[in-house]
Amino acid sequence: MNQIRILTAVALALFVTACNENKPAETAPAAEQQQPEKATPTAGAEAQQPKELPAPPDVAAAPADAQKTESGLASKVLQPGTGDKKPGPEDVVTVHYTGWTTDGKMFDSSVTRGQPANFPLNRVIPGWTEGLQLMTVGEKRRFWIPEELAYKGRPGPQGTLVFDVELVAIKEAPKPIPAPEDVKAPPRDARKLPSGVAIKTLQKGTGTQKPKATDKVEVHYTGWTTDGKMFDSSVVRGRPATFPLGAVIPGWTQALQEMVKGEKARIWIPEELAYKGRPGAPQGMLVFDVELLDIVAPSTPSPRPQPSAPPPAGTTKPKAPAPK
């Protein structure tokens, strides 16, 4: 049972966005999304426990013929690839892999699950981001990843980690949208809210209604860090995002309540109203170009049924349903 929990926790930690590759729109401004450190296995999980793959003989340390990079990452080609194309840091890769700690204990494997993993290369531990850019499709390589390029003492397997990885396929990332000239800081003509959020209207809207925190909104957006790197865009994906305005980072909740339908605005959100330094999320102040496409009011709840007659004397009055 413990091994099942470890496998699930590692898969979540390694591949934060792998399962959301087709639904990243809702994840960009999402508020305080917490991944469980451990998952509770379902009934009968012990019977489905994958067979542990034996560790390679050089699991304890990289051999003398392993290639080493300046960062301390070591690797050894086990099988040459079939081409010369290598993935970029933002490409989505398909891989089969198995991971061990240096004492020979397997902690995760897509091979035993019988299904390869897909994930953006910039959303995994640094050793993976660096190492897989050395590979070509069809190549199998063994990596020795030092702790500072792995989990750095955070929840997950500890110490140097050893992975056997096969690069199955590469899906090239779409070209990012260039950052605006004022990405580094809000200009003087931006309107500032008391919280520190700054807003500049790029296109006036077509109405007067503004969304409430309880509404759902449909938007197109692109987000950059202040160094000009795009980290998410519904525009690039070619489909808008819809989400409850009260379920996103506070800067979004505040700023979109200042907009009307059809309006386009640039928003500068301080870190304390964005991801607050959470690992795996964009860091620092974030800049978004947002177009408010539609406002979807929440559905009106059905009235609670009323008793047809007062309860008999001496009985307890009906209690209202407990809030969920």
PyMOL commands that set and color helices and strands:
alter all, ss='L'
color gray80, all
select helices_A, chain A and resi 2-14+18-20+25-27+45-48+110-113+121-123+126-132+147-149+234-237+245-247+250-256+271-273
alter helices_A, ss='H'
color red, helices_A
select strands_A, chain A and resi 67-68+74-79+92-101+106-109+117-120+140-145+161-171+191-192+198-203+216-225+230-233+241-244+264-269+286-296
alter strands_A, ss='S'
color yellow, strands_A
deselect
rebuild
show_as cartoon
